[in-house]
Amino acid sequence: MGRNPIFILLNELQDPHNVGAIIRSAVAFGATAVLMPEHRETQITGTVIKSSAGTTFSIPIVRIGNINSTLIMLKERGFW
């Protein structure tokens, strides 16, 4: 890959406009993926896609179960 992967972790965002803007920014800054909890998080809707200017389709959106478990797993694999 040649570079360190960058993951964007969302936490309890309810406004689809904010989620779309974060996804758009993640793509612009070259992030590898966006991690979204399955619960207490807005879903990928038309509003999110529109707010992201379509970049939702340009980056993997990974649904995760538990934020703490995910952070521990990433840390164990050398992420900082």
Backbone torsions as a table, in degrees:
resi	resn	phi	psi	omega
1	MET	NA	-39.0	174.4
2	GLY	87.0	-5.9	178.3
3	ARG	-147.7	164.1	178.2
4	ASN	-78.3	132.1	177.9
5	PRO	-67.6	148.0	178.5
6	ILE	-121.8	120.7	177.1
7	PHE	-108.8	137.2	175.1
8	ILE	-103.4	120.9	-178.0
9	LEU	-106.9	117.5	178.4
10	LEU	-91.6	147.9	-178.2
11	ASN	-139.4	107.1	173.6
12	GLU	57.1	40.8	175.1
13	LEU	-84.4	126.9	-177.1
14	GLN	-104.7	-23.5	-176.1
15	ASP	-86.5	115.9	-178.5
16	PRO	-63.0	-26.3	177.4
17	HIS	-66.9	-40.0	178.2
18	ASN	-67.0	-41.7	178.8
19	VAL	-61.4	-45.6	178.5
20	GLY	-61.0	-41.9	179.6
21	ALA	-65.2	-38.7	178.6
22	ILE	-67.0	-41.8	177.9
23	ILE	-62.2	-44.4	178.7
24	ARG	-58.9	-44.5	178.9
25	SER	-66.5	-38.9	179.3
26	ALA	-60.1	-42.7	178.3
27	VAL	-65.6	-43.5	-178.3
28	ALA	-62.2	-34.2	-178.5
29	PHE	-91.5	3.9	174.9
30	GLY	80.5	25.7	178.1
31	ALA	-63.7	154.4	-178.4
32	THR	-82.6	-40.7	-177.9
33	ALA	-161.3	160.4	173.5
34	VAL	-112.3	125.4	179.3
35	LEU	-100.4	124.6	-177.5
36	MET	-126.3	127.4	175.4
37	PRO	-62.8	149.8	179.1
38	GLU	-73.6	-27.7	-175.3
39	HIS	-114.2	150.3	177.8
40	ARG	56.3	36.2	179.1
41	GLU	-140.7	142.0	176.9
42	THR	-61.9	150.0	178.7
43	GLN	-86.8	165.7	174.8
44	ILE	-76.9	109.9	-178.1
45	THR	-121.3	178.6	175.9
46	GLY	-58.9	-36.4	178.9
47	THR	-64.9	-41.8	177.6
48	VAL	-63.6	-45.2	-179.4
49	ILE	-62.5	-44.1	179.5
50	LYS	-65.1	-43.0	179.6
51	SER	-65.8	-27.6	179.8
52	SER	-85.1	0.6	-177.4
53	ALA	58.2	33.8	177.7
54	GLY	82.7	-3.1	-177.3
55	THR	-72.1	-7.7	175.8
56	THR	-55.9	-29.5	-178.7
57	PHE	-86.9	-0.2	-176.2
58	SER	-102.8	-3.8	-175.4
59	ILE	-142.8	143.0	176.3
60	PRO	-65.8	131.2	172.9
61	ILE	-105.9	112.8	-174.5
62	VAL	-106.8	121.0	177.2
63	ARG	-83.8	128.5	-179.5
64	ILE	-117.6	156.9	-179.1
65	GLY	-84.0	-55.5	-173.4
66	ASN	-131.8	126.4	-177.2
67	ILE	-63.2	-46.6	-178.0
68	ASN	-61.3	-43.7	178.8
69	SER	-63.3	-39.7	179.2
70	THR	-64.4	-43.7	179.4
71	LEU	-63.7	-40.3	177.8
72	ILE	-63.4	-44.7	180.0
73	MET	-62.6	-42.9	179.0
74	LEU	-64.2	-42.6	179.0
75	LYS	-61.9	-41.8	178.4
76	GLU	-62.9	-24.7	-179.7
77	ARG	-95.5	11.3	172.7
78	GLY	94.1	6.2	177.3
79	PHE	-78.4	150.6	-178.3
80	TRP	-125.9	NA	NA
